[in-house]
Amino acid sequence: MPVQIVYATAAMLLIALFPVPESYREILNVIAFGTFGWGAYRNFEPIGPMTALAVVYVIFALLFNPITPVVLPELPSRLLHIGGAALLAVTARRFER
Protein backbone atom coordinates (compact mmCIF):
# COMPACT_ATOMS: atom_id res chain seq x y z
CA MET A 1 0.00 0.00 0.00
CA PRO A 2 1.45 3.40 -0.89
CA VAL A 3 2.40 5.59 2.05
CA GLN A 4 0.29 8.40 0.61
CA ILE A 5 -2.86 6.38 1.32
CA VAL A 6 -1.77 5.90 4.94
CA TYR A 7 -1.19 9.64 5.35
CA ALA A 8 -4.50 10.41 3.61
CA THR A 9 -6.31 8.09 6.04
CA ALA A 10 -4.63 9.84 8.98
CA ALA A 11 -5.74 13.21 7.59
CA MET A 12 -9.30 11.92 7.11
CA LEU A 13 -9.34 10.76 10.74
CA LEU A 14 -8.37 14.25 11.87
CA ILE A 15 -10.97 15.87 9.60
CA ALA A 16 -13.60 13.73 11.35
CA LEU A 17 -12.92 15.71 14.55
CA PHE A 18 -14.91 18.55 13.00
CA PRO A 19 -18.65 18.41 12.26
CA VAL A 20 -19.01 16.21 9.18
CA PRO A 21 -21.97 14.37 7.63
CA GLU A 22 -22.73 10.85 8.77
CA SER A 23 -21.96 9.56 5.26
CA TYR A 24 -18.37 10.84 5.67
CA ARG A 25 -18.02 8.81 8.86
CA GLU A 26 -19.36 5.71 7.10
CA ILE A 27 -16.84 6.08 4.27
CA LEU A 28 -14.11 6.81 6.81
CA ASN A 29 -14.92 3.57 8.65
CA VAL A 30 -14.45 1.58 5.44
CA ILE A 31 -11.17 3.30 4.57
CA ALA A 32 -9.77 3.15 8.12
CA PHE A 33 -10.80 -0.50 8.46
CA GLY A 34 -8.96 -1.35 5.27
CA THR A 35 -5.87 0.65 6.17
CA PHE A 36 -5.57 -0.77 9.68
CA GLY A 37 -6.33 -4.27 8.39
CA TRP A 38 -3.58 -3.97 5.80
CA GLY A 39 -1.21 -2.67 8.48
CA ALA A 40 -1.97 -5.69 10.66
CA TYR A 41 -1.32 -8.01 7.73
CA ARG A 42 1.97 -6.34 6.81
CA ASN A 43 3.29 -6.30 10.38
CA PHE A 44 2.32 -9.79 11.50
CA GLU A 45 5.23 -12.11 12.08
CA PRO A 46 4.67 -15.44 13.89
CA ILE A 47 7.49 -14.68 16.30
CA GLY A 48 8.91 -11.20 16.37
CA PRO A 49 8.65 -7.70 17.75
CA MET A 50 6.20 -6.47 15.13
CA THR A 51 3.47 -8.86 16.28
CA ALA A 52 2.50 -6.39 19.06
CA LEU A 53 2.10 -3.63 16.48
CA ALA A 54 -0.04 -5.97 14.37
CA VAL A 55 -2.30 -6.56 17.39
CA VAL A 56 -2.69 -2.79 17.87
CA TYR A 57 -3.65 -2.47 14.19
CA VAL A 58 -6.22 -5.25 14.60
CA ILE A 59 -7.75 -3.47 17.59
CA PHE A 60 -8.06 -0.24 15.60
CA ALA A 61 -9.47 -2.15 12.63
CA LEU A 62 -12.15 -3.68 14.87
CA LEU A 63 -13.02 -0.28 16.33
CA PHE A 64 -13.47 1.15 12.81
CA ASN A 65 -15.42 -1.90 11.61
CA PRO A 66 -17.89 -0.72 8.93
CA ILE A 67 -20.20 -3.75 9.16
CA THR A 68 -20.99 -3.52 12.87
CA PRO A 69 -19.76 -0.06 13.90
CA VAL A 70 -18.69 0.56 17.46
CA VAL A 71 -20.65 3.52 18.82
CA LEU A 72 -18.67 5.51 21.36
CA PRO A 73 -19.48 8.72 23.23
CA GLU A 74 -18.00 11.91 21.77
CA LEU A 75 -14.79 12.19 23.83
CA PRO A 76 -13.64 8.56 23.43
CA SER A 77 -14.51 8.78 19.74
CA ARG A 78 -12.35 11.88 19.33
CA LEU A 79 -9.49 10.24 21.22
CA LEU A 80 -9.83 7.17 18.99
CA HIS A 81 -9.56 9.34 15.88
CA ILE A 82 -6.55 11.23 17.23
CA GLY A 83 -4.85 8.03 18.36
CA GLY A 84 -5.50 6.31 15.05
CA ALA A 85 -4.15 9.26 13.07
CA ALA A 86 -1.06 9.43 15.28
CA LEU A 87 -0.47 5.69 14.96
CA LEU A 88 -0.71 5.85 11.18
CA ALA A 89 1.54 8.90 10.94
CA VAL A 90 4.23 7.41 13.17
CA THR A 91 4.22 3.93 11.65
CA ALA A 92 3.49 4.76 8.00
CA ARG A 93 6.79 3.35 6.75
CA ARG A 94 5.84 -0.06 8.15
CA PHE A 95 3.27 -0.41 5.37
CA GLU A 96 5.97 -0.48 2.66
CA ARG A 97 8.15 -3.38 3.75
N, C-alpha and C positions, 0 to 999 in steps of 0.2 A: 504494500500500500504506500503510495507516495506520502511524504512527510507533509505536503501542503494540505492534504485531506485531514490529517491529524490536527494541524494548526487551525484549519477552518472549523473543525468540530469544536475545538476549544473556544474559538471566537463565538460560535453559535451558542455554546453553553453560557457564555458571559452575556450575550445579548438577551438571553432568556431571563436575566435578572430584572429587566425592564418590563413594563406592561406590553405583552404581545398576545396575539390571538391564540385561541386554543389549538387551531390547526397548526400553528408554528410549533407548539409544544409536541404535538403528535408526530410531526415530521422529525423534530429534534430527537424524540425517543427512538425512532427507527435508525437515524444516522448514528446517534451515540451508542445504541445497542450494537450496531455493526462494527463501529470503530473499536469499542472496548472488547467485543468478541474477537476481533482480529488480533488485537493486542495480546489477549490471553493465549490465543493459538500460537502466535509468534514467539512468546516468551516462555512457553511451557517446555520444560526439560524434565525427564523422569527423575533425575537426581541432579540438583544444581541450585545455585543461588537465585536464579531467575524464576523458580517455581513460586516463590512468595509473591513476586510481582504479578505473575499470571493469576494467582488467586485474587489479588486486589482487583485486577481487570475483570475477572468473573463476577465479583461482587458488584462492581459498578455496572456491568452489563445487565445483571439481574435487576438492579434498581431502575435502569432505564428501559426495561422490558416493554416493547410496544404492544404485546399481545394481552398481557395482564398487567397494566401499569400499577406501580406502587404509588399510592396517594399519600403524600406527606404534608404536614402543616407548612406554612409559608417559610419560617426560619430554617427548619431542617432542609427544605427543598432548596433554598438559596445556598446553604452551606454545601449541599450535594453538588450543585452546579459549579460553585467556586472550586471545590475540591476536585471535581472531575476535570475542569479546565486546567487547573494547576498540574494535576497528574499527567495529563496529555502533553502539556507544554514542557514539563521537565523530562519526560521519558519518550519524547517523540522519535528520537533516533533509534529506539529499540524496535520500531516497526520496520526498519529497513533491513535488518540483518538477514 
